């Protein structure tokens, strides 16, 4: 009986060890190994080599585990047959199967996957020794593995989707704060955002005609508070260059009267170009502003390096933008006041909506299209999830609107809306 217990205990113990080694090894990620290597920890180098040749440690573990199972089953079965007889061998086999399942699979792999960081160092050194000892067995297995994997291209170990999930996990666990998480996700989504979505639209462009004088250009630049403005010839569809503040003031000091020889060539990009590519182009050309063209070659707007960086780090406000409106402002009763220039994708993200983003860039444009006419204060556009209501116009543009989440019809009655206005819920919109 004692011999049987020793055989089974040793077999299950070795199998327990192999399973926990396997779970720890497969739980160790590349980022953890990279940190160890950067710290000069030799464990990091060992784990790095194992990840590069993952077949070696896996083969060593599986070989040892198979030997333990085979010897344990053979010797244990023979001893059990002698001790208990043929009539109890089925019961012995059932108990042994449950023991193997619990102590060779469930328990060790759960522990390994849970405490892999704590067990990473001893696992690395133990596997290093195991590989050396079992080298004669591993060499033919390695040759066989190489034949099978020959011709297969190396694939990235982490996909974009996995990076997004890791960032979300980091945010939930507190490793990344809200701003850091937003920057990480924005960077990964840059390829999906086009220049047309982040540009300053044509209607908001401040530009100077090519026949303007230096004094006129200075006055316009000072009034707008910009360090560079586009120069057009006849109309905004013919942008011929960019006028920089330092060039303009230098020309003024030199007594130059007209800007025709002062402005520099402009850089152009289609509205469909991904922001990721546009940032790279602007970095290489050292450009701070590009003119965005529509599909017909006309001017759709302009994009500055600041506009593109805001897609990563969020809104950047300087001294000239101190009085600009907030994109979103929460009012009473779950109502949200929205600036009409906010991008539709930001509205969808902020309010949890699914507004179509193909035909319109801004929420103001979406309301304009939904009405199919020039909006007036009080106009409402119903969408799935709530209703947009225009609360302020600037010329023919929607300046501010409110989003009212789905509620009873009485809450959308003009008298109820007027009552909220009298309580000052829309005062900020003015």
C-alpha positions as CSV (number, residue, x, y, z in Angstrom):
1,X,0.0,0.0,0.0
2,X,2.8,2.4,0.9
3,X,4.5,1.7,-2.4
4,X,1.3,2.5,-4.3
5,X,0.8,5.8,-2.4
6,X,4.4,6.7,-3.2
7,X,4.0,5.9,-6.9
8,X,0.8,7.8,-7.2
9,X,2.0,10.8,-5.1
10,X,5.2,11.1,-7.1
11,X,3.3,10.8,-10.4
12,X,0.7,13.4,-9.5
13,X,3.3,15.7,-8.0
14,X,5.4,15.7,-11.1
15,X,2.3,16.2,-13.2
16,X,1.2,19.1,-10.9
17,X,4.6,20.7,-11.4
18,X,4.4,20.3,-15.2
19,X,1.0,21.8,-15.4
20,X,1.8,24.8,-13.2
21,X,5.0,25.4,-15.3
22,X,3.0,25.3,-18.5
23,X,0.4,27.7,-17.2
24,X,3.0,30.2,-15.9
25,X,5.0,30.1,-19.1
26,X,1.9,30.7,-21.3
27,X,0.7,33.5,-19.1
28,X,3.9,35.5,-19.2
29,X,3.4,38.3,-21.8
30,X,6.0,40.1,-23.9
31,X,5.6,43.4,-22.0
32,X,6.5,41.7,-18.7
33,X,9.6,40.2,-20.3
34,X,10.6,43.5,-21.8
35,X,10.4,45.2,-18.5
36,X,12.7,42.5,-16.9
37,X,15.2,42.9,-19.7
38,X,15.2,46.7,-19.3
39,X,15.9,46.3,-15.6
40,X,18.9,44.1,-16.4
41,X,17.3,41.0,-14.8
42,X,18.8,37.8,-16.2
43,X,15.4,36.1,-15.9
44,X,14.1,38.4,-18.6
45,X,16.8,37.1,-21.0
46,X,15.9,33.5,-20.2
47,X,12.2,34.1,-20.7
48,X,12.9,36.0,-23.9
49,X,14.9,33.1,-25.4
50,X,12.1,30.7,-24.4
51,X,9.5,32.9,-26.0
52,X,11.6,33.0,-29.2
53,X,11.8,29.1,-29.1
54,X,8.6,28.3,-27.3
55,X,8.7,24.7,-28.7
56,X,11.7,23.9,-26.4
57,X,10.2,24.5,-23.0
58,X,6.8,23.2,-24.1
59,X,8.4,20.0,-25.4
60,X,10.3,19.6,-22.1
61,X,7.2,20.1,-20.0
62,X,5.1,17.7,-22.1
63,X,7.8,15.0,-22.2
64,X,8.2,15.0,-18.4
65,X,4.5,15.1,-17.9
66,X,3.9,12.2,-20.3
67,X,6.6,10.1,-18.6
68,X,5.0,10.8,-15.2
69,X,1.5,9.8,-16.4
70,X,2.7,6.7,-18.2
71,X,4.9,5.4,-15.3
72,X,2.3,6.3,-12.7
73,X,-0.6,4.6,-14.6
74,X,1.4,1.5,-15.4
75,X,2.9,0.9,-11.9
76,X,-0.1,2.2,-10.1
77,X,-2.4,0.0,-12.0
78,X,-0.3,-3.1,-11.4
79,X,0.0,-2.4,-7.7
80,X,-3.7,-1.7,-7.4
81,X,-4.5,-5.0,-9.1
82,X,-2.4,-6.9,-6.6
83,X,-3.8,-5.1,-3.6
84,X,-7.5,-4.8,-4.4
85,X,-8.1,-7.5,-7.0
86,X,-9.9,-7.3,-10.3
87,X,-13.3,-6.4,-8.9
88,X,-12.0,-3.0,-7.5
89,X,-9.8,-2.0,-10.4
90,X,-12.7,0.0,-12.0
91,X,-13.2,2.0,-8.8
92,X,-9.5,2.6,-8.5
93,X,-9.4,3.9,-12.1
94,X,-12.3,6.3,-11.5
95,X,-10.7,7.7,-8.4
96,X,-7.3,8.1,-10.1
97,X,-9.0,9.9,-13.1
98,X,-10.6,12.4,-10.7
99,X,-7.3,12.9,-8.9
100,X,-5.5,13.5,-12.2
101,X,-8.1,16.0,-13.3
102,X,-8.0,17.9,-10.0
103,X,-4.3,17.8,-9.1
104,X,-2.8,17.6,-12.7
105,X,-5.1,20.1,-14.5
106,X,-7.6,22.3,-12.7
107,X,-5.6,23.2,-9.5
108,X,-2.1,23.8,-10.9
109,X,-3.2,25.6,-14.0
110,X,-5.5,27.9,-12.0
111,X,-2.6,28.7,-9.6
112,X,-0.2,29.2,-12.5
113,X,-2.5,31.5,-14.4
114,X,-3.4,33.5,-11.2
115,X,0.1,33.9,-9.7
116,X,2.2,33.9,-12.9
117,X,4.0,37.1,-12.0
118,X,5.2,35.7,-8.6
119,X,6.1,32.4,-10.2
120,X,7.8,33.7,-13.3
121,X,11.4,33.8,-12.0
122,X,11.5,30.3,-10.4
123,X,9.7,28.9,-13.5
124,X,12.3,30.4,-15.8
125,X,15.3,29.0,-14.0
126,X,13.7,25.6,-13.4
127,X,12.8,25.3,-17.1
128,X,16.3,26.3,-18.1
129,X,17.7,23.4,-16.1
130,X,15.0,21.0,-17.4
131,X,15.8,21.9,-21.0
132,X,19.5,21.2,-20.5
133,X,18.8,17.8,-18.8
134,X,16.3,16.8,-21.5
135,X,18.3,18.1,-24.5
136,X,18.9,14.6,-26.0
137,X,15.2,14.0,-26.2
138,X,14.4,17.6,-27.3
139,X,16.7,17.7,-30.3
140,X,14.7,15.2,-32.5
141,X,11.5,16.8,-31.3
142,X,12.8,20.2,-32.3
143,X,13.8,19.0,-35.8
144,X,10.3,17.6,-36.3
145,X,8.7,20.9,-35.1
146,X,10.9,22.9,-37.5
147,X,9.8,20.8,-40.4
148,X,6.2,21.4,-39.6
149,X,6.5,25.2,-39.1
150,X,8.9,25.7,-42.1
151,X,7.6,28.4,-44.4
152,X,5.2,30.0,-42.0
153,X,5.6,33.8,-41.6
154,X,6.2,35.3,-38.3
155,X,3.0,36.9,-37.0
156,X,2.6,39.7,-34.5
157,X,2.0,38.4,-31.1
158,X,-0.4,41.2,-30.2
159,X,-3.2,42.4,-32.5
160,X,-4.7,45.9,-32.5
161,X,-7.9,44.6,-31.0
162,X,-5.9,43.0,-28.1
163,X,-4.1,46.3,-27.5
164,X,-7.5,48.0,-27.2
165,X,-8.6,45.4,-24.7
166,X,-5.4,45.7,-22.7
167,X,-5.9,49.5,-22.6
168,X,-9.5,49.0,-21.4
169,X,-8.3,46.5,-18.7
170,X,-5.7,49.0,-17.6
171,X,-8.3,51.7,-17.3
172,X,-10.6,49.5,-15.2
173,X,-7.9,48.3,-12.9
174,X,-6.5,51.8,-12.4
175,X,-3.1,51.3,-14.2
176,X,-4.2,53.9,-16.8
177,X,-6.2,57.0,-15.7
178,X,-9.0,58.3,-17.9
179,X,-6.8,60.7,-19.9
180,X,-4.0,58.1,-20.5
181,X,-6.6,55.6,-21.7
182,X,-8.1,58.1,-24.1
183,X,-4.7,59.0,-25.6
184,X,-3.9,55.3,-26.1
185,X,-7.2,54.5,-27.8
186,X,-7.1,57.7,-29.9
187,X,-3.6,56.8,-31.2
188,X,-4.8,53.3,-32.2
189,X,-7.8,54.7,-34.0
190,X,-6.0,57.4,-35.9
191,X,-6.0,55.4,-39.1
192,X,-9.8,55.4,-39.0
193,X,-10.1,59.2,-38.7
194,X,-9.9,61.3,-41.9
195,X,-8.6,64.8,-42.4
196,X,-12.1,65.9,-43.3
197,X,-13.3,65.0,-39.8
198,X,-10.8,67.1,-37.9
199,X,-10.4,70.1,-40.3
200,X,-11.6,73.6,-39.7
201,X,-14.4,73.9,-42.3
202,X,-14.2,76.3,-45.2
203,X,-16.9,78.5,-43.7
204,X,-14.7,79.1,-40.6
205,X,-11.5,79.8,-42.5
206,X,-9.8,83.1,-42.1
207,X,-7.9,83.9,-45.3
208,X,-6.5,86.9,-47.1
209,X,-6.6,87.8,-50.8
210,X,-3.3,87.6,-52.7
211,X,-3.7,91.3,-53.7
212,X,-3.9,92.5,-50.1
213,X,-1.4,95.0,-48.7
214,X,0.9,94.1,-45.8
215,X,-1.0,96.5,-43.5
216,X,-4.3,94.8,-44.4
217,X,-2.9,91.4,-43.8
218,X,-1.4,92.5,-40.4
219,X,-4.8,93.8,-39.3
220,X,-6.5,90.6,-40.3
221,X,-4.0,88.4,-38.6
222,X,-4.1,90.5,-35.4
223,X,-7.9,90.4,-35.4
224,X,-8.0,86.6,-36.0
225,X,-5.2,85.9,-33.5
226,X,-3.5,83.4,-35.9
227,X,0.2,83.0,-36.7
228,X,-0.5,81.7,-40.2
229,X,-3.4,82.3,-42.6
230,X,-4.1,81.0,-46.2
231,X,-3.8,83.3,-49.2
232,X,-6.4,83.0,-51.9
233,X,-6.6,84.2,-55.5
234,X,-10.1,85.2,-56.4
235,X,-11.9,82.6,-54.2
236,X,-11.2,80.2,-51.4
237,X,-11.2,77.4,-54.0
238,X,-7.9,78.8,-55.2
239,X,-5.6,78.8,-52.2
240,X,-2.2,79.9,-53.5
241,X,-0.1,79.9,-50.3
242,X,0.2,80.5,-46.6
243,X,1.2,83.7,-44.9
244,X,3.3,83.4,-41.8
245,X,3.3,86.1,-39.1
246,X,7.1,86.3,-38.9
247,X,7.4,86.7,-42.7
248,X,4.7,89.4,-42.7
249,X,6.3,91.4,-39.9
250,X,9.7,91.1,-41.5
251,X,8.3,92.4,-44.7
252,X,6.8,95.3,-42.9
253,X,10.1,96.2,-41.3
254,X,11.7,96.1,-44.8
255,X,9.1,98.4,-46.2
256,X,7.3,95.9,-48.4
257,X,3.8,97.1,-49.3
258,X,2.1,94.0,-50.9
259,X,2.0,90.4,-49.7
260,X,2.4,88.9,-53.2
261,X,6.0,88.1,-52.6
262,X,5.8,87.3,-48.9
263,X,3.6,84.2,-48.6
264,X,4.9,80.6,-49.0
265,X,3.6,77.7,-51.0
266,X,0.7,75.8,-49.4
267,X,0.6,72.1,-48.8
268,X,-2.6,70.2,-49.8
269,X,-4.3,66.9,-48.8
270,X,-7.5,65.2,-49.7
271,X,-10.3,65.1,-47.1
272,X,-10.2,61.3,-47.2
273,X,-6.6,61.0,-46.1
274,X,-6.3,59.3,-42.7
275,X,-5.0,61.5,-39.9
276,X,-2.3,59.0,-39.2
277,X,-0.8,59.4,-42.6
278,X,-1.3,63.2,-42.6
279,X,0.6,63.6,-39.3
280,X,3.6,61.7,-40.9
281,X,3.5,63.8,-44.0
282,X,3.4,67.0,-42.0
283,X,6.2,65.9,-39.7
284,X,8.4,65.1,-42.7
285,X,7.7,68.4,-44.5
286,X,7.7,70.3,-41.2
287,X,4.4,71.8,-42.2
288,X,2.1,73.3,-39.6
289,X,-1.0,73.8,-41.8
290,X,-2.4,72.0,-44.8
291,X,-5.3,72.9,-47.1
292,X,-7.9,70.1,-47.3
293,X,-9.5,69.5,-50.7
294,X,-12.8,67.9,-51.4
295,X,-13.4,65.3,-54.1
296,X,-13.8,68.0,-56.8
297,X,-10.5,69.7,-56.0
298,X,-12.2,72.6,-54.2
299,X,-11.2,73.9,-50.8
300,X,-13.1,71.9,-48.0
301,X,-11.2,73.5,-45.1
302,X,-7.8,73.5,-43.5
303,X,-6.1,71.4,-40.8
304,X,-3.3,72.5,-38.5
305,X,-0.9,70.3,-36.6
306,X,-2.8,71.3,-33.5
307,X,-6.0,70.0,-34.9
308,X,-4.4,66.6,-35.6
309,X,-2.8,66.5,-32.1
310,X,-6.1,67.2,-30.5
311,X,-7.3,63.9,-32.0
312,X,-4.7,62.2,-29.7
313,X,-4.6,64.3,-26.5
314,X,-8.0,66.1,-26.7
315,X,-9.0,69.7,-26.9
316,X,-6.0,72.2,-26.7
317,X,-7.1,75.7,-25.8
318,X,-4.7,78.6,-26.0
319,X,-5.2,82.3,-24.9
320,X,-7.2,83.0,-28.1
321,X,-9.6,80.2,-27.4
322,X,-10.4,80.9,-23.7
323,X,-13.9,82.0,-24.5
324,X,-14.8,79.2,-26.9
325,X,-17.9,77.1,-25.9
326,X,-17.7,73.7,-24.3
327,X,-18.6,70.9,-26.6
328,X,-20.9,69.3,-24.1
329,X,-22.6,70.7,-21.0
330,X,-24.9,68.6,-18.8
331,X,-28.1,70.4,-17.8
332,X,-30.9,69.3,-15.5
333,X,-33.0,66.2,-16.2
334,X,-30.4,64.4,-18.2
335,X,-30.5,67.1,-20.9
336,X,-27.2,67.9,-22.7
337,X,-26.3,71.2,-24.4
338,X,-24.1,70.7,-27.4
339,X,-22.1,73.1,-29.6
340,X,-23.2,72.7,-33.2
341,X,-19.6,72.3,-34.4
342,X,-19.0,69.0,-32.5
343,X,-18.1,66.0,-34.7
344,X,-20.9,63.4,-35.1
345,X,-18.6,60.7,-33.9
346,X,-17.9,62.6,-30.7
347,X,-21.7,63.0,-30.2
348,X,-22.2,59.3,-30.7
349,X,-19.5,58.4,-28.2
350,X,-20.6,60.9,-25.6
351,X,-24.3,60.2,-25.8
352,X,-24.2,56.6,-26.8
353,X,-26.0,57.2,-30.1
354,X,-25.6,55.6,-33.5
355,X,-26.1,58.6,-35.8
356,X,-24.8,58.0,-39.4
357,X,-21.5,59.6,-39.9
358,X,-21.1,59.2,-43.7
359,X,-23.1,62.2,-44.9
360,X,-22.4,64.8,-42.2
361,X,-19.4,65.8,-40.2
362,X,-21.0,67.8,-37.3
363,X,-24.1,67.5,-35.3
364,X,-25.2,70.9,-36.6
365,X,-24.9,69.7,-40.1
366,X,-26.9,66.5,-39.2
367,X,-29.7,68.7,-37.8
368,X,-29.5,70.9,-40.9
369,X,-29.8,67.8,-43.1
370,X,-32.6,66.3,-41.0
371,X,-34.7,69.4,-41.4
372,X,-33.8,69.8,-45.1
373,X,-33.9,73.6,-44.7
374,X,-32.3,76.3,-42.7
375,X,-33.1,75.7,-39.1
376,X,-34.7,78.2,-36.7
377,X,-34.7,78.3,-32.9
378,X,-37.1,75.7,-31.6
379,X,-36.8,73.2,-34.4
380,X,-36.5,69.6,-33.3
381,X,-35.1,66.5,-35.0
382,X,-36.0,63.1,-33.5
383,X,-33.4,60.3,-33.5
384,X,-33.3,56.9,-31.9
385,X,-32.6,57.5,-28.3
386,X,-33.8,61.1,-28.0
387,X,-34.4,64.5,-29.7
388,X,-32.2,67.4,-30.8
389,X,-33.6,70.9,-30.3
390,X,-32.1,74.0,-31.8
391,X,-31.6,76.7,-29.1
392,X,-29.4,79.2,-30.9
393,X,-28.5,80.1,-34.5
394,X,-25.6,82.2,-35.8
395,X,-26.6,83.3,-39.2
396,X,-27.5,80.2,-41.1
397,X,-25.5,77.9,-38.8
398,X,-26.7,75.9,-35.8
399,X,-24.7,77.4,-32.9
400,X,-26.1,75.4,-30.0
401,X,-28.7,72.7,-29.5
402,X,-29.9,70.5,-26.8
403,X,-30.3,66.7,-26.7
404,X,-33.3,65.4,-24.8
405,X,-33.1,61.7,-24.1
406,X,-36.2,59.6,-24.7
407,X,-39.0,60.6,-22.3
408,X,-42.7,61.1,-22.2
409,X,-44.3,63.3,-24.9
410,X,-45.3,65.9,-22.3
411,X,-41.6,66.7,-21.6
412,X,-41.2,67.7,-25.3
413,X,-44.3,70.0,-25.2
414,X,-43.4,73.6,-26.1
415,X,-44.7,74.8,-22.7
416,X,-42.5,72.4,-20.9
417,X,-39.5,73.4,-23.0
418,X,-40.3,77.1,-22.4
419,X,-40.5,76.4,-18.7
420,X,-37.0,75.0,-18.7
421,X,-35.8,78.1,-20.6
422,X,-37.3,80.4,-17.9
423,X,-35.5,78.4,-15.3
424,X,-32.2,79.2,-17.1
425,X,-31.3,75.9,-18.5
426,X,-30.5,77.4,-21.8
427,X,-28.9,80.6,-20.5
428,X,-25.4,79.3,-21.2
429,X,-26.3,78.9,-24.8
430,X,-26.5,82.6,-25.3
